[in-house]
Amino acid sequence: MTEAMTRTTDAVRANRAMMERDQASAALGLVVERDDPGHAVVSMRVRDDMTNGFHITHGGFVFALADTAFAIACNEDDRVTVAAGADISFLKSTVAGQTLTATAVRRTRAGRSGIYDVTVVDELGDTVAEFRGRSRTTNQAF
């Protein structure tokens, strides 16, 4: 096994352990579809209790979905990486019963800082939100 393959395997193992401890994502019913270093796909079925007073998906839940995909993508090695900041643009509303999928990809990583973009789509592939996360890698090991 090459050194790069070992790093990838270690990052995936660390991400899976992180997600096993993630009570918030579990409570939301998030499903990790892909967890490669620098790339993650996470889905969520919108429940009635995730809607707001207008009967549309509360933006906080869309953000949480995108943020989880971002967290998985940016934890690329054996050091804990956290959000330094994030922005989201909501482009289309959704309702209970729909399935949302967030795809996170690394745009750049330099030193301890990184930028990751996350696109959230509905089951038809229509873009629901665009999220940009800024990461900071700590000195703490997983």
Disulfide bonds with the S-S distance in Angstrom:
none
